[in-house]
Amino acid sequence: MPKLYLHDFVGMVRAVVPNYTKIQQNLVRLMAQTRAEWIRVSKDRLLSTQRAYVSSILPEIVDEYVGSVTLDGSTGNGFVDGIEWGMKPWDLRTTILKGRPFVRVPFDYNISKDASGVNGQIPGSAYGPMMIAQFGQAKGMQEAEALGNAVRAAAKALKRGQSLSADKGGPLLRTKQMIQRQEQSWHSTGIYTRMQRGTRKTGAGGTVSSYKTYRTISAIGGEPGSWHHPGLSPRKFHLDVLAFIEREAPKIWET
């Protein structure tokens, strides 16, 4: 778990500034700004994992003349640590099933043209890298956008009890890894296949649509490599926060 200490910095200041109360006040201010910066950085760069990560940035602590801000990486079965430091590929059965024979996992989608942030990505954008590899940058992006537009139109036309057919759900995403010497797909179906449309009434009397797919994960069966998470690249946001401290601490002590 990354933890930011200011022992050396505070010790240096204490040696030249006798006003310890002022030091502690500045330290409280610096720690509050440090935590706020850590939260800001993670919100700017994370999407679906944002909530878990931000909630693990614990409130700042100032004890005498030592301040700290801690990322509690033990939350979520160590998943937050994996966001910060990276994780190797793993079988999702080990983290989802937890002894149960099967689990039906819901996936939510925002199909609006301007979907962004924690609300999701524009439909078809997940296929961008695959399309670019197949057609090149310009045509690949056009193909991904066209797929997204087709998914959006088909999903909006769904009625109660209907779902997107396989021919409209997008092609299979392929892995970069070889499993049992054969290239395997991340999914046994297209990402949007079997998408369902639901509606709910709003307080103003209108309706809001929601779009979901459901995938069943079980302890047995499935293709080799199915429900195989590709792993996480290390974010190391604490390095950005350390740079923030080095930049902002002198300004605080000058006031």
MIDOSE-1310 file (N, C-alpha, C; in nm, 2 decimals, decimal comma, always signed):
residues 255
mpkl	+0,08/-0,12/+0,00/+0,00/+0,00/+0,00/+0,09/+0,12/+0,00; +0,08/+0,21/-0,10/+0,16/+0,33/-0,10/+0,11/+0,43/+0,01; +0,21/+0,48/+0,09/+0,18/+0,58/+0,19/+0,28/+0,69/+0,18; +0,23/+0,81/+0,19/+0,31/+0,93/+0,18/+0,34/+0,99/+0,31
ylhd	+0,47/+0,99/+0,35/+0,52/+1,05/+0,47/+0,60/+1,18/+0,45; +0,60/+1,26/+0,55/+0,67/+1,39/+0,53/+0,77/+1,40/+0,65; +0,82/+1,29/+0,70/+0,92/+1,30/+0,81/+1,03/+1,39/+0,79; +1,10/+1,37/+0,68/+1,22/+1,44/+0,65/+1,19/+1,59/+0,62
fvgm	+1,09/+1,62/+0,55/+1,05/+1,76/+0,52/+1,02/+1,83/+0,64; +0,93/+1,77/+0,73/+0,89/+1,84/+0,85/+1,01/+1,86/+0,94; +1,10/+1,76/+0,95/+1,22/+1,77/+1,04/+1,30/+1,89/+1,00; +1,32/+1,91/+0,87/+1,40/+2,02/+0,82/+1,34/+2,15/+0,85
vrav	+1,20/+2,16/+0,84/+1,13/+2,28/+0,87/+1,14/+2,31/+1,02; +1,13/+2,21/+1,11/+1,14/+2,23/+1,25/+1,27/+2,28/+1,29; +1,38/+2,25/+1,22/+1,51/+2,29/+1,25/+1,53/+2,44/+1,23; +1,45/+2,50/+1,14/+1,47/+2,64/+1,11/+1,36/+2,73/+1,15
vpny	+1,24/+2,67/+1,18/+1,12/+2,75/+1,22/+1,08/+2,70/+1,36; +1,08/+2,79/+1,46/+1,05/+2,75/+1,60/+0,89/+2,75/+1,62; +0,82/+2,80/+1,53/+0,67/+2,80/+1,54/+0,61/+2,67/+1,50; +0,61/+2,58/+1,60/+0,56/+2,44/+1,57/+0,41/+2,44/+1,54
tkiq	+0,33/+2,53/+1,60/+0,19/+2,54/+1,58/+0,16/+2,57/+1,43; +0,24/+2,66/+1,38/+0,22/+2,70/+1,24/+0,26/+2,58/+1,15; +0,36/+2,51/+1,19/+0,40/+2,39/+1,11/+0,29/+2,29/+1,10; +0,22/+2,27/+1,22/+0,12/+2,17/+1,22/+0,00/+2,22/+1,14
qnlv	-0,03/+2,34/+1,14/-0,14/+2,40/+1,06/-0,12/+2,38/+0,91; +0,01/+2,41/+0,88/+0,04/+2,40/+0,74/+0,04/+2,25/+0,69; +0,08/+2,16/+0,79/+0,08/+2,02/+0,75/-0,06/+1,97/+0,73; -0,15/+2,01/+0,82/-0,30/+1,98/+0,80/-0,35/+2,02/+0,67
rlma	-0,31/+2,14/+0,63/-0,35/+2,20/+0,50/-0,29/+2,12/+0,39; -0,16/+2,09/+0,40/-0,10/+2,01/+0,29/-0,16/+1,87/+0,27; -0,18/+1,81/+0,38/-0,24/+1,67/+0,38/-0,38/+1,67/+0,32; -0,46/+1,77/+0,35/-0,59/+1,78/+0,29/-0,58/+1,80/+0,14
qtra	-0,49/+1,89/+0,10/-0,48/+1,92/-0,04/-0,42/+1,79/-0,12; -0,33/+1,72/-0,05/-0,27/+1,60/-0,11/-0,38/+1,50/-0,13; -0,47/+1,47/-0,04/-0,57/+1,37/-0,06/-0,67/+1,42/-0,17; -0,70/+1,55/-0,17/-0,79/+1,60/-0,28/-0,72/+1,58/-0,41
ewir	-0,59/+1,60/-0,42/-0,52/+1,58/-0,55/-0,52/+1,44/-0,59; -0,50/+1,35/-0,50/-0,50/+1,20/-0,53/-0,64/+1,16/-0,58; -0,74/+1,21/-0,52/-0,88/+1,18/-0,57/-0,90/+1,24/-0,71; -0,86/+1,36/-0,73/-0,87/+1,43/-0,86/-0,80/+1,35/-0,97
vskd	-0,68/+1,31/-0,94/-0,60/+1,24/-1,05/-0,67/+1,11/-1,08; -0,72/+1,03/-0,98/-0,78/+0,90/-1,01/-0,91/+0,92/-1,08; -0,99/+1,02/-1,04/-1,12/+1,05/-1,11/-1,09/+1,08/-1,26; -0,99/+1,16/-1,28/-0,96/+1,20/-1,42/-0,92/+1,08/-1,51
rlls	-0,86/+0,97/-1,45/-0,80/+0,87/-1,54/-0,87/+0,73/-1,52; -0,95/+0,71/-1,43/-1,02/+0,58/-1,41/-1,16/+0,59/-1,46; -1,22/+0,48/-1,50/-1,36/+0,47/-1,54/-1,43/+0,38/-1,45; -1,45/+0,25/-1,49/-1,53/+0,16/-1,42/-1,47/+0,13/-1,28
tqra	-1,34/+0,14/-1,26/-1,27/+0,11/-1,14/-1,26/+0,23/-1,04; -1,31/+0,35/-1,09/-1,29/+0,47/-1,02/-1,35/+0,47/-0,88; -1,48/+0,42/-0,86/-1,54/+0,42/-0,73/-1,47/+0,34/-0,63; -1,42/+0,22/-0,67/-1,35/+0,14/-0,57/-1,22/+0,20/-0,53
yvss	-1,15/+0,26/-0,62/-1,02/+0,32/-0,59/-1,03/+0,44/-0,51; -1,12/+0,53/-0,54/-1,14/+0,66/-0,47/-1,18/+0,63/-0,32; -1,27/+0,54/-0,31/-1,32/+0,50/-0,17/-1,21/+0,44/-0,08; -1,10/+0,40/-0,14/-0,99/+0,34/-0,07/-0,89/+0,44/-0,03
ilpe	-0,90/+0,57/-0,08/-0,81/+0,67/-0,03/-0,86/+0,72/+0,10; -0,79/+0,68/+0,21/-0,84/+0,71/+0,34/-0,82/+0,86/+0,38; -0,90/+0,91/+0,47/-0,89/+1,04/+0,52/-0,74/+1,07/+0,57; -0,70/+1,19/+0,55/-0,56/+1,22/+0,59/-0,54/+1,22/+0,74
ivde	-0,42/+1,19/+0,79/-0,39/+1,18/+0,93/-0,27/+1,27/+0,96; -0,29/+1,36/+1,06/-0,17/+1,44/+1,11/-0,15/+1,41/+1,25; -0,04/+1,36/+1,29/-0,01/+1,32/+1,43/+0,12/+1,40/+1,47; +0,10/+1,50/+1,55/+0,21/+1,59/+1,59/+0,26/+1,66/+1,46
yvgs	+0,38/+1,62/+1,41/+0,43/+1,69/+1,30/+0,46/+1,59/+1,18; +0,38/+1,48/+1,18/+0,39/+1,38/+1,07/+0,25/+1,36/+1,01; +0,25/+1,38/+0,88/+0,12/+1,36/+0,81/+0,13/+1,25/+0,71; +0,01/+1,19/+0,69/+0,01/+1,07/+0,59/-0,13/+1,07/+0,52
vtld	-0,12/+1,02/+0,40/-0,24/+0,98/+0,32/-0,22/+0,84/+0,27; -0,32/+0,76/+0,30/-0,30/+0,61/+0,27/-0,41/+0,56/+0,17; -0,36/+0,48/+0,08/-0,45/+0,40/-0,01/-0,46/+0,27/+0,05; -0,58/+0,23/+0,09/-0,61/+0,10/+0,15/-0,63/+0,00/+0,05
gstg	-0,52/-0,06/+0,01/-0,52/-0,16/-0,10/-0,58/-0,29/-0,07; -0,62/-0,31/+0,06/-0,67/-0,44/+0,10/-0,82/-0,45/+0,07; -0,88/-0,35/+0,03/-1,02/-0,35/-0,01/-1,05/-0,42/-0,14; -1,16/-0,48/-0,15/-1,20/-0,55/-0,28/-1,11/-0,66/-0,32
ngfv	-1,07/-0,74/-0,22/-0,98/-0,86/-0,24/-0,85/-0,82/-0,31; -0,80/-0,70/-0,27/-0,67/-0,66/-0,32/-0,68/-0,60/-0,46; -0,81/-0,58/-0,51/-0,82/-0,52/-0,64/-0,77/-0,38/-0,65; -0,78/-0,30/-0,55/-0,73/-0,16/-0,55/-0,58/-0,16/-0,56
dgie	-0,52/-0,25/-0,49/-0,37/-0,27/-0,50/-0,33/-0,30/-0,64; -0,42/-0,38/-0,71/-0,39/-0,42/-0,85/-0,40/-0,30/-0,94; -0,49/-0,21/-0,91/-0,51/-0,09/-0,99/-0,38/+0,00/-0,98; -0,33/+0,01/-0,86/-0,21/+0,09/-0,83/-0,08/+0,03/-0,89
wgmk	-0,06/-0,10/-0,86/+0,06/-0,16/-0,89/+0,06/-0,26/-1,01; -0,06/-0,29/-1,06/-0,07/-0,38/-1,17/-0,11/-0,52/-1,12; -0,17/-0,60/-1,21/-0,21/-0,73/-1,18/-0,18/-0,82/-1,30; -0,13/-0,94/-1,28/-0,12/-1,04/-1,39/-0,25/-1,09/-1,43
pwdl	-0,27/-1,15/-1,55/-0,39/-1,21/-1,59/-0,44/-1,31/-1,49; -0,57/-1,33/-1,48/-0,63/-1,43/-1,38/-0,76/-1,48/-1,43; -0,80/-1,59/-1,37/-0,93/-1,65/-1,40/-1,04/-1,58/-1,32; -1,14/-1,52/-1,38/-1,24/-1,44/-1,30/-1,32/-1,54/-1,22
rtti	-1,32/-1,66/-1,25/-1,40/-1,76/-1,16/-1,36/-1,75/-1,02; -1,23/-1,72/-1,00/-1,17/-1,72/-0,86/-1,22/-1,61/-0,78; -1,26/-1,50/-0,85/-1,30/-1,38/-0,77/-1,45/-1,35/-0,78; -1,52/-1,42/-0,87/-1,67/-1,39/-0,89/-1,75/-1,50/-0,82
lkgr	-1,72/-1,63/-0,84/-1,80/-1,74/-0,80/-1,80/-1,75/-0,64; -1,68/-1,75/-0,58/-1,67/-1,76/-0,44/-1,75/-1,88/-0,38; -1,73/-2,00/-0,45/-1,79/-2,12/-0,40/-1,92/-2,15/-0,46; -1,98/-2,06/-0,53/-2,12/-2,08/-0,59/-2,10/-2,15/-0,72
pfvr	-2,20/-2,24/-0,76/-2,19/-2,31/-0,89/-2,19/-2,22/-1,01; -2,27/-2,11/-1,01/-2,28/-2,02/-1,12/-2,33/-1,88/-1,07; -2,30/-1,78/-1,15/-2,34/-1,65/-1,12/-2,38/-1,58/-1,25; -2,49/-1,51/-1,25/-2,54/-1,44/-1,37/-2,49/-1,29/-1,35
vpfd	-2,40/-1,25/-1,44/-2,33/-1,12/-1,42/-2,40/-1,02/-1,52; -2,45/-0,90/-1,46/-2,51/-0,80/-1,55/-2,40/-0,70/-1,59; -2,42/-0,65/-1,72/-2,33/-0,55/-1,77/-2,42/-0,43/-1,82; -2,39/-0,31/-1,77/-2,47/-0,20/-1,81/-2,40/-0,12/-1,92
ynis	-2,48/-0,06/-2,01/-2,43/+0,01/-2,12/-2,50/+0,15/-2,14; -2,42/+0,25/-2,16/-2,47/+0,38/-2,20/-2,46/+0,39/-2,35; -2,56/+0,39/-2,43/-2,55/+0,39/-2,57/-2,57/+0,52/-2,64; -2,57/+0,63/-2,56/-2,58/+0,76/-2,62/-2,45/+0,80/-2,69
kdas	-2,46/+0,89/-2,79/-2,35/+0,92/-2,87/-2,23/+0,99/-2,80; -2,26/+1,05/-2,69/-2,16/+1,12/-2,61/-2,13/+1,05/-2,48; -2,15/+0,92/-2,47/-2,12/+0,85/-2,35/-1,97/+0,86/-2,32; -1,95/+0,89/-2,19/-1,81/+0,92/-2,15/-1,79/+0,90/-2,00
gvng	-1,67/+0,90/-1,95/-1,65/+0,89/-1,81/-1,69/+0,76/-1,75; -1,74/+0,77/-1,62/-1,79/+0,65/-1,56/-1,92/+0,59/-1,62; -1,98/+0,67/-1,71/-2,11/+0,63/-1,77/-2,08/+0,53/-1,88; -1,95/+0,51/-1,92/-1,92/+0,42/-2,03/-1,86/+0,48/-2,15
qipg	-1,84/+0,40/-2,24/-1,78/+0,44/-2,37/-1,88/+0,44/-2,48; -1,86/+0,51/-2,59/-1,95/+0,51/-2,70/-1,96/+0,37/-2,76; -2,08/+0,32/-2,79/-2,09/+0,19/-2,85/-2,00/+0,17/-2,97; -1,93/+0,06/-2,97/-1,84/+0,03/-3,08/-1,70/+0,07/-3,05
sayg	-1,67/+0,16/-2,95/-1,54/+0,20/-2,92/-1,45/+0,09/-2,87; -1,51/-0,01/-2,81/-1,43/-0,13/-2,76/-1,37/-0,21/-2,87; -1,43/-0,19/-2,99/-1,38/-0,26/-3,11/-1,28/-0,18/-3,18; -1,25/-0,06/-3,14/-1,16/+0,03/-3,21/-1,03/-0,03/-3,23
pmmi	-0,95/-0,08/-3,13/-0,82/-0,13/-3,15/-0,82/-0,25/-3,25; -0,93/-0,33/-3,24/-0,94/-0,45/-3,33/-0,96/-0,41/-3,47; -1,05/-0,31/-3,49/-1,07/-0,26/-3,63/-0,95/-0,19/-3,69; -0,88/-0,11/-3,60/-0,76/-0,04/-3,65/-0,65/-0,14/-3,70
aqfg	-0,64/-0,25/-3,62/-0,54/-0,35/-3,66/-0,58/-0,42/-3,79; -0,71/-0,43/-3,82/-0,76/-0,50/-3,94/-0,76/-0,40/-4,06; -0,80/-0,28/-4,04/-0,82/-0,19/-4,15/-0,73/-0,07/-4,16; -0,65/-0,04/-4,05/-0,57/+0,08/-4,04/-0,65/+0,18/-3,96
qakg	-0,58/+0,29/-3,92/-0,63/+0,39/-3,83/-0,76/+0,45/-3,88; -0,76/+0,52/-3,99/-0,88/+0,59/-4,04/-1,00/+0,50/-4,06; -0,98/+0,40/-4,15/-1,09/+0,31/-4,18/-1,13/+0,23/-4,05; -1,04/+0,19/-3,97/-1,07/+0,12/-3,85/-1,16/+0,19/-3,75
mqea	-1,13/+0,32/-3,74/-1,22/+0,41/-3,65/-1,36/+0,42/-3,72; -1,36/+0,43/-3,85/-1,49/+0,44/-3,92/-1,57/+0,32/-3,90; -1,51/+0,20/-3,91/-1,58/+0,07/-3,89/-1,63/+0,06/-3,75; -1,55/+0,10/-3,65/-1,59/+0,09/-3,51/-1,71/+0,19/-3,49
ealg	-1,71/+0,31/-3,54/-1,82/+0,40/-3,53/-1,94/+0,35/-3,60; -1,93/+0,29/-3,71/-2,04/+0,24/-3,79/-2,11/+0,13/-3,70; -2,02/+0,04/-3,64/-2,08/-0,07/-3,56/-2,15/-0,01/-3,44; -2,10/+0,10/-3,38/-2,16/+0,16/-3,27/-2,30/+0,22/-3,31
navr	-2,30/+0,28/-3,42/-2,43/+0,34/-3,47/-2,53/+0,23/-3,49; -2,49/+0,12/-3,55/-2,58/+0,01/-3,57/-2,64/-0,05/-3,44; -2,55/-0,06/-3,35/-2,59/-0,12/-3,22/-2,69/-0,02/-3,15; -2,66/+0,11/-3,16/-2,75/+0,21/-3,09/-2,89/+0,20/-3,16
aaak	-2,89/+0,20/-3,29/-3,02/+0,20/-3,36/-3,10/+0,07/-3,32; -3,03/-0,04/-3,32/-3,10/-0,17/-3,30/-3,15/-0,18/-3,15; -3,06/-0,13/-3,06/-3,10/-0,14/-2,92/-3,22/-0,05/-2,89; -3,22/+0,07/-2,95/-3,34/+0,16/-2,92/-3,47/+0,10/-2,97
alkr	-3,46/+0,02/-3,07/-3,58/-0,04/-3,13/-3,63/-0,16/-3,06; -3,55/-0,21/-2,96/-3,59/-0,33/-2,89/-3,72/-0,31/-2,81; -3,81/-0,41/-2,81/-3,93/-0,41/-2,73/-3,91/-0,51/-2,61; -4,01/-0,51/-2,52/-4,00/-0,59/-2,40/-3,99/-0,74/-2,44
gqsl	-3,89/-0,80/-2,38/-3,87/-0,95/-2,41/-3,78/-0,97/-2,52; -3,74/-0,87/-2,60/-3,65/-0,89/-2,71/-3,50/-0,86/-2,67; -3,41/-0,91/-2,75/-3,27/-0,89/-2,73/-3,20/-0,88/-2,86; -3,08/-0,82/-2,86/-3,00/-0,81/-2,98/-2,95/-0,95/-3,03
sadk	-2,97/-0,98/-3,16/-2,93/-1,10/-3,21/-2,77/-1,10/-3,23; -2,72/-1,22/-3,26/-2,57/-1,23/-3,27/-2,52/-1,15/-3,39; -2,60/-1,14/-3,50/-2,55/-1,07/-3,61/-2,54/-0,92/-3,59; -2,61/-0,87/-3,48/-2,60/-0,73/-3,45/-2,52/-0,70/-3,33
ggpl	-2,47/-0,80/-3,26/-2,40/-0,78/-3,13/-2,25/-0,75/-3,14; -2,20/-0,75/-3,27/-2,06/-0,72/-3,28/-1,98/-0,85/-3,29; -1,86/-0,85/-3,36/-1,78/-0,97/-3,37/-1,71/-1,00/-3,24; -1,64/-1,12/-3,24/-1,57/-1,16/-3,12/-1,44/-1,08/-3,11
lrtk	-1,41/-1,04/-2,98/-1,28/-0,98/-2,95/-1,18/-1,10/-2,93; -1,06/-1,09/-2,99/-0,96/-1,19/-2,98/-0,86/-1,16/-2,88; -0,80/-1,26/-2,81/-0,69/-1,23/-2,72/-0,56/-1,22/-2,79; -0,47/-1,16/-2,72/-0,33/-1,15/-2,77/-0,25/-1,27/-2,72
qmiq	-0,31/-1,34/-2,63/-0,23/-1,45/-2,57/-0,28/-1,58/-2,63; -0,19/-1,68/-2,63/-0,23/-1,81/-2,69/-0,26/-1,91/-2,57; -0,37/-1,97/-2,57/-0,42/-2,06/-2,47/-0,43/-2,20/-2,53; -0,35/-2,29/-2,48/-0,34/-2,42/-2,54/-0,31/-2,42/-2,69
rqeq	-0,21/-2,33/-2,72/-0,16/-2,31/-2,85/-0,26/-2,26/-2,95; -0,38/-2,22/-2,91/-0,48/-2,16/-3,00/-0,52/-2,03/-2,95; -0,54/-1,94/-3,05/-0,59/-1,80/-3,01/-0,74/-1,82/-2,97; -0,77/-1,75/-2,85/-0,90/-1,77/-2,80/-0,97/-1,63/-2,79
swhs	-1,10/-1,63/-2,78/-1,17/-1,50/-2,77/-1,20/-1,47/-2,63; -1,20/-1,33/-2,60/-1,24/-1,29/-2,47/-1,38/-1,33/-2,43; -1,47/-1,33/-2,54/-1,61/-1,36/-2,52/-1,65/-1,47/-2,62; -1,75/-1,55/-2,58/-1,80/-1,65/-2,67/-1,91/-1,59/-2,76
tgiy	-1,94/-1,46/-2,73/-2,04/-1,39/-2,82/-1,98/-1,25/-2,84; -2,05/-1,17/-2,93/-2,01/-1,03/-2,94/-2,05/-0,96/-2,82; -1,98/-0,85/-2,79/-2,00/-0,77/-2,67/-2,15/-0,73/-2,65; -2,22/-0,70/-2,76/-2,36/-0,64/-2,74/-2,46/-0,75/-2,77
trmq	-2,42/-0,87/-2,80/-2,52/-0,98/-2,83/-2,61/-1,01/-2,71; -2,74/-1,02/-2,73/-2,84/-1,05/-2,63/-2,86/-0,92/-2,54; -2,82/-0,81/-2,58/-2,85/-0,68/-2,51/-3,00/-0,67/-2,50; -3,05/-0,63/-2,38/-3,19/-0,60/-2,35/-3,21/-0,46/-2,32
rgtr	-3,33/-0,41/-2,35/-3,37/-0,27/-2,32/-3,48/-0,27/-2,21; -3,45/-0,20/-2,11/-3,55/-0,18/-2,00/-3,59/-0,04/-1,99; -3,70/-0,01/-1,93/-3,75/+0,13/-1,90/-3,80/+0,15/-1,76; -3,78/+0,27/-1,71/-3,84/+0,30/-1,58/-3,89/+0,44/-1,58
ktga	-3,99/+0,47/-1,50/-4,06/+0,60/-1,50/-3,98/+0,69/-1,41; -3,97/+0,82/-1,45/-3,91/+0,92/-1,37/-4,01/+0,99/-1,29; -3,96/+1,07/-1,19/-4,05/+1,15/-1,11/-4,13/+1,25/-1,19; -4,08/+1,30/-1,30/-4,15/+1,40/-1,38/-4,26/+1,33/-1,47
ggtv	-4,27/+1,20/-1,47/-4,37/+1,13/-1,55/-4,32/+1,08/-1,68; -4,19/+1,10/-1,71/-4,13/+1,05/-1,83/-4,07/+0,91/-1,81; -4,00/+0,86/-1,91/-3,94/+0,73/-1,90/-3,79/+0,74/-1,93; -3,71/+0,65/-1,87/-3,57/+0,64/-1,90/-3,53/+0,50/-1,94
ssyk	-3,46/+0,48/-2,04/-3,42/+0,35/-2,09/-3,29/+0,31/-2,03; -3,27/+0,18/-2,00/-3,15/+0,12/-1,96/-3,12/+0,00/-2,05; -2,99/-0,03/-2,07/-2,95/-0,13/-2,16/-2,85/-0,22/-2,09; -2,88/-0,35/-2,09/-2,79/-0,45/-2,02/-2,77/-0,58/-2,10
tyrt	-2,66/-0,64/-2,08/-2,64/-0,78/-2,12/-2,62/-0,86/-1,99; -2,64/-0,99/-2,00/-2,62/-1,08/-1,89/-2,53/-1,20/-1,94; -2,43/-1,23/-1,86/-2,34/-1,34/-1,89/-2,34/-1,43/-1,77; -2,35/-1,56/-1,80/-2,34/-1,66/-1,69/-2,20/-1,72/-1,68
isai	-2,15/-1,71/-1,56/-2,02/-1,77/-1,53/-2,04/-1,89/-1,44; -1,98/-2,00/-1,47/-2,00/-2,12/-1,39/-1,87/-2,19/-1,36; -1,87/-2,27/-1,26/-1,75/-2,34/-1,21/-1,70/-2,44/-1,32; -1,79/-2,49/-1,40/-1,76/-2,59/-1,50/-1,80/-2,55/-1,64
ggep	-1,75/-2,60/-1,74/-1,79/-2,57/-1,88/-1,72/-2,44/-1,93; -1,76/-2,40/-2,04/-1,70/-2,28/-2,10/-1,58/-2,31/-2,18; -1,55/-2,23/-2,28/-1,43/-2,25/-2,36/-1,30/-2,22/-2,28; -1,19/-2,29/-2,31/-1,07/-2,26/-2,25/-1,03/-2,11/-2,26
gswh	-1,00/-2,05/-2,15/-0,97/-1,91/-2,16/-1,09/-1,82/-2,14; -1,21/-1,87/-2,14/-1,33/-1,78/-2,12/-1,32/-1,73/-1,98; -1,37/-1,61/-1,95/-1,37/-1,54/-1,82/-1,22/-1,53/-1,78; -1,14/-1,51/-1,87/-1,00/-1,48/-1,84/-0,97/-1,34/-1,85
hpgl	-0,94/-1,27/-1,73/-0,91/-1,13/-1,73/-0,77/-1,10/-1,78; -0,75/-1,01/-1,87/-0,62/-0,98/-1,93/-0,52/-0,92/-1,83; -0,56/-0,88/-1,71/-0,47/-0,82/-1,62/-0,48/-0,67/-1,62; -0,42/-0,60/-1,53/-0,42/-0,46/-1,51/-0,28/-0,40/-1,53
sprk	-0,27/-0,29/-1,60/-0,15/-0,22/-1,61/-0,13/-0,13/-1,48; -0,01/-0,12/-1,43/+0,00/-0,03/-1,30/-0,02/+0,11/-1,33; -0,11/+0,17/-1,25/-0,14/+0,32/-1,26/-0,04/+0,40/-1,19; +0,00/+0,36/-1,07/+0,10/+0,43/-0,99/+0,07/+0,58/-0,97
fhld	-0,05/+0,61/-0,93/-0,10/+0,75/-0,91/-0,02/+0,81/-0,80; +0,03/+0,73/-0,71/+0,10/+0,79/-0,59/+0,23/+0,87/-0,64; +0,28/+0,84/-0,75/+0,40/+0,91/-0,81/+0,35/+1,05/-0,85; +0,23/+1,07/-0,90/+0,18/+1,20/-0,93/+0,16/+1,28/-0,81
vlaf	+0,11/+1,21/-0,70/+0,08/+1,28/-0,58/+0,21/+1,32/-0,51; +0,31/+1,24/-0,52/+0,44/+1,28/-0,46/+0,50/+1,40/-0,53; +0,48/+1,41/-0,66/+0,52/+1,53/-0,74/+0,44/+1,65/-0,69; +0,31/+1,63/-0,67/+0,23/+1,74/-0,62/+0,28/+1,79/-0,49
iere	+0,32/+1,70/-0,39/+0,37/+1,75/-0,26/+0,50/+1,83/-0,28; +0,59/+1,78/-0,36/+0,71/+1,85/-0,38/+0,69/+1,99/-0,44; +0,59/+2,00/-0,52/+0,56/+2,13/-0,59/+0,48/+2,22/-0,50; +0,39/+2,17/-0,42/+0,30/+2,26/-0,34/+0,35/+2,28/-0,20
apki	+0,42/+2,19/-0,14/+0,46/+2,21/+0,00/+0,54/+2,34/+0,02; +0,64/+2,38/-0,06/+0,71/+2,50/-0,04/+0,62/+2,63/-0,05; +0,51/+2,62/-0,13/+0,42/+2,73/-0,14/+0,34/+2,75/-0,02; +0,30/+2,64/+0,05/+0,22/+2,64/+0,17/+0,31/+2,70/+0,28
wet	+0,43/+2,66/+0,29/+0,52/+2,71/+0,40/+0,56/+2,85/+0,38; +0,55/+2,90/+0,26/+0,58/+3,04/+0,24/+0,47/+3,14/+0,28; +0,35/+3,08/+0,30/+0,23/+3,17/+0,33/+0,23/+3,20/+0,48
